[in-house]
Amino acid sequence: MDYGHDLQFGSFISPTSAAPHNVVALAKASESAGLNLATFQDHPYQSAFLDTWTLMAYIAAQTERIHISANVLNLPLRPPAVTARAAASLDLLSEGRFELGLGAGAFWDAIEAMGGRRLAPGQAVSALEEAIEVIRGIWDIGDTSRFRVAGSFYQVDGAKRGPAPAHEIAIWLGAYKPRMLRLVGRAADGWLPSLGYMKSDDDLANGNAIIDEQALASDRRPTDIRRLLNIGGTFDAAGEGPITGTPEQWVEKLAPLTLQHGFSTFILASDEASTIERFGSEVAPALRELVAAERRTPSSLA
């Protein structure tokens, strides 16, 4: 199913502390290549990585147009009320260029080693749902009532609301299993999986079906939920990755992901400026043109 969203393109950059200036250069290269989004892993327990919040703030100050997001933020080590204020602040400072990718958590030994609370899978999903309620509540300065959330994992009791973001920050969830997918349909603005973790097209179709069913059950429109996809590959026929070959071959492989499965944002995992440049200057415009033509006159691709 094509949900009809405009096509967007982004980069997924490793925030390595070994070459911090290269990380910034890759974000700038992403903007120069015309990409819409620069995203970064968030593993606060990983000493080889720069702190993602610090990095995003610095890069927002070094760029002018591109949007910034974590891919995805490690919620168990990021208290949601504080995360909400940090997100709104960065959105205000960047004039509306921040989006919020969230994850329920993984690598629990490492999280616990950093002082976080170890959660079972079901608990982590419930905690994420409570966190979304807290985050949206902090942003909602139009509500003058006393802000309270009496959750099992997160509680606020009279927290002051605000600041409001500069724009309506999208909340995207990294999700694979049914309970997380239902949370996307119920409470999120976007689904952000990685193509490399999908075993077949059935995983994409089944994920969309669960999200859509839950969205309808929650009085939401499935088309309001953007489908984003992390992808990897090279412009080398002999290279490794889910997508390889010429830019034309990339377009052929990505088009059905939009027209049949509804993915409208493709985020390329790459730490090579030349690959990012070709993705933005060659793949993105060609894919936009093909999808626009198919939407006007549907063919066997759709």
HUZI-V314799 format. One record per residue. N is the residue number from 1. RES is the residue in one small letter. SS is DSSP state (H for helix, E for strand, L for the rest). PSI is psi in radians with two decimals (* if undefined). Layout:
# HUZI-V314799
N;RES;SS;PSI / N;RES;SS;PSI
This chain:
# HUZI-V314799
1;m;L;2.28 / 2;d;L;2.03 / 3;y;L;-0.07 / 4;g;L;0.14 / 5;h;L;2.66 / 6;d;L;2.54 / 7;l;L;2.36 / 8;q;E;2.77 / 9;f;E;2.52 / 10;g;E;3.08 / 11;s;E;2.67 / 12;f;E;1.82 / 13;i;E;2.38 / 14;s;L;2.16 / 15;p;L;0.96 / 16;t;E;2.35 / 17;s;H;-0.21 / 18;a;H;-0.46 / 19;a;H;1.14 / 20;p;H;-0.65 / 21;h;H;-0.48 / 22;n;H;-0.62 / 23;v;H;-0.80 / 24;v;H;-0.72 / 25;a;H;-0.66 / 26;l;H;-0.65 / 27;a;H;-0.74 / 28;k;H;-0.66 / 29;a;H;-0.62 / 30;s;H;-0.74 / 31;e;H;-0.76 / 32;s;H;-0.53 / 33;a;L;-0.04 / 34;g;L;0.19 / 35;l;L;2.69 / 36;n;L;-0.34 / 37;l;E;2.40 / 38;a;E;2.20 / 39;t;E;2.79 / 40;f;E;2.47 / 41;q;L;2.69 / 42;d;L;1.75 / 43;h;L;1.45 / 44;p;L;-0.33 / 45;y;L;-0.09 / 46;q;L;1.85 / 47;s;L;-0.26 / 48;a;L;-0.08 / 49;f;E;2.58 / 50;l;L;2.67 / 51;d;L;2.24 / 52;t;H;-0.72 / 53;w;H;-0.79 / 54;t;H;-0.75 / 55;l;H;-0.81 / 56;m;H;-0.71 / 57;a;H;-0.73 / 58;y;H;-0.77 / 59;i;H;-0.64 / 60;a;H;-0.64 / 61;a;H;-0.36 / 62;q;H;-0.09 / 63;t;L;3.01 / 64;e;L;-0.58 / 65;r;L;-0.66 / 66;i;L;2.50 / 67;h;E;2.72 / 68;i;E;2.45 / 69;s;E;2.70 / 70;a;E;2.70 / 71;n;L;1.25 / 72;v;L;2.90 / 73;l;E;2.40 / 74;n;E;1.62 / 75;l;H;-0.71 / 76;p;H;-0.36 / 77;l;H;0.25 / 78;r;L;1.64 / 79;p;L;2.28 / 80;p;H;-0.65 / 81;a;H;-0.71 / 82;v;H;-0.69 / 83;t;H;-0.73 / 84;a;H;-0.78 / 85;r;H;-0.70 / 86;a;H;-0.74 / 87;a;H;-0.82 / 88;a;H;-0.68 / 89;s;H;-0.80 / 90;l;H;-0.60 / 91;d;H;-0.71 / 92;l;H;-0.80 / 93;l;H;-0.56 / 94;s;L;0.09 / 95;e;L;0.87 / 96;g;L;0.60 / 97;r;L;0.40 / 98;f;E;2.40 / 99;e;L;2.77 / 100;l;E;1.74 / 101;g;E;2.26 / 102;l;E;2.56 / 103;g;E;2.66 / 104;a;L;-0.34 / 105;g;L;2.64 / 106;a;L;3.07 / 107;f;L;1.05 / 108;w;H;-0.51 / 109;d;H;-0.77 / 110;a;H;-0.68 / 111;i;H;-0.79 / 112;e;H;-0.63 / 113;a;H;-0.48 / 114;m;L;0.09 / 115;g;L;0.04 / 116;g;L;2.89 / 117;r;L;2.24 / 118;r;L;2.28 / 119;l;L;2.57 / 120;a;L;2.79 / 121;p;H;-0.81 / 122;g;H;-0.68 / 123;q;H;-0.68 / 124;a;H;-0.66 / 125;v;H;-0.76 / 126;s;H;-0.70 / 127;a;H;-0.70 / 128;l;H;-0.72 / 129;e;H;-0.72 / 130;e;H;-0.70 / 131;a;H;-0.71 / 132;i;H;-0.72 / 133;e;H;-0.74 / 134;v;H;-0.81 / 135;i;H;-0.84 / 136;r;H;-0.60 / 137;g;H;-0.69 / 138;i;H;-0.67 / 139;w;H;-0.38 / 140;d;L;1.37 / 141;i;L;-0.21 / 142;g;L;-0.28 / 143;d;L;2.01 / 144;t;L;0.05 / 145;s;L;2.80 / 146;r;L;2.21 / 147;f;E;2.05 / 148;r;E;2.39 / 149;v;E;2.04 / 150;a;E;1.19 / 151;g;L;3.00 / 152;s;L;-0.41 / 153;f;L;-0.56 / 154;y;L;2.36 / 155;q;E;2.41 / 156;v;E;2.52 / 157;d;E;1.49 / 158;g;E;0.32 / 159;a;E;2.45 / 160;k;L;2.40 / 161;r;L;2.68 / 162;g;L;2.90 / 163;p;L;2.82 / 164;a;L;2.46 / 165;p;L;2.88 / 166;a;L;-0.52 / 167;h;L;3.04 / 168;e;L;1.69 / 169;i;L;2.27 / 170;a;L;2.43 / 171;i;E;2.02 / 172;w;E;2.37 / 173;l;E;2.31 / 174;g;L;2.00 / 175;a;L;2.51 / 176;y;L;-0.69 / 177;k;L;2.78 / 178;p;H;-0.73 / 179;r;H;-0.71 / 180;m;H;-0.68 / 181;l;H;-0.67 / 182;r;H;-0.60 / 183;l;H;-0.69 / 184;v;H;-0.85 / 185;g;H;-0.52 / 186;r;H;-0.60 / 187;a;H;-0.14 / 188;a;L;2.94 / 189;d;L;-0.16 / 190;g;E;2.67 / 191;w;E;2.20 / 192;l;E;1.38 / 193;p;E;3.11 / 194;s;E;2.34 / 195;l;H;-0.60 / 196;g;H;-0.35 / 197;y;H;-0.06 / 198;m;L;2.19 / 199;k;L;-0.49 / 200;s;L;3.05 / 201;d;H;-0.44 / 202;d;H;-0.62 / 203;d;H;-0.68 / 204;l;H;-0.82 / 205;a;H;-0.74 / 206;n;H;-0.68 / 207;g;H;-0.81 / 208;n;H;-0.71 / 209;a;H;-0.73 / 210;i;H;-0.77 / 211;i;H;-0.82 / 212;d;H;-0.75 / 213;e;H;-0.75 / 214;q;H;-0.64 / 215;a;H;-0.82 / 216;l;H;-0.68 / 217;a;H;-0.35 / 218;s;L;0.30 / 219;d;L;0.67 / 220;r;L;2.79 / 221;r;L;2.22 / 222;p;H;-0.54 / 223;t;H;-0.22 / 224;d;H;-0.18 / 225;i;L;1.94 / 226;r;E;2.49 / 227;r;E;1.99 / 228;l;E;2.67 / 229;l;E;2.16 / 230;n;E;2.28 / 231;i;E;2.84 / 232;g;L;2.86 / 233;g;E;-3.07 / 234;t;E;2.81 / 235;f;L;0.95 / 236;d;L;2.10 / 237;a;L;-0.46 / 238;a;L;0.07 / 239;g;L;3.10 / 240;e;L;2.68 / 241;g;L;2.82 / 242;p;L;-0.50 / 243;i;E;2.16 / 244;t;E;2.87 / 245;g;L;-2.83 / 246;t;L;2.86 / 247;p;H;-0.62 / 248;e;H;-0.66 / 249;q;H;-0.61 / 250;w;H;-0.81 / 251;v;H;-0.75 / 252;e;H;-0.62 / 253;k;H;-0.56 / 254;l;H;-0.54 / 255;a;H;-0.83 / 256;p;H;-0.46 / 257;l;H;-0.49 / 258;t;H;-0.90 / 259;l;H;-0.48 / 260;q;L;-0.55 / 261;h;L;-0.06 / 262;g;L;0.16 / 263;f;E;2.21 / 264;s;E;-0.03 / 265;t;E;2.13 / 266;f;E;2.17 / 267;i;E;1.99 / 268;l;E;2.11 / 269;a;E;1.89 / 270;s;L;2.46 / 271;d;L;0.46 / 272;e;L;2.11 / 273;a;H;-0.64 / 274;s;H;-0.66 / 275;t;H;-0.74 / 276;i;H;-0.73 / 277;e;H;-0.76 / 278;r;H;-0.65 / 279;f;H;-0.77 / 280;g;H;-0.67 / 281;s;H;-0.41 / 282;e;H;-0.84 / 283;v;H;-0.87 / 284;a;H;-0.92 / 285;p;H;-0.62 / 286;a;H;-0.69 / 287;l;H;-0.69 / 288;r;H;-0.75 / 289;e;H;-0.78 / 290;l;H;-0.79 / 291;v;H;-0.71 / 292;a;H;-0.72 / 293;a;H;-0.72 / 294;e;H;-0.62 / 295;r;H;-0.55 / 296;r;H;-0.72 / 297;t;L;1.50 / 298;p;L;2.45 / 299;s;L;-2.75 / 300;s;L;-0.27 / 301;l;L;-0.57 / 302;a;L;*
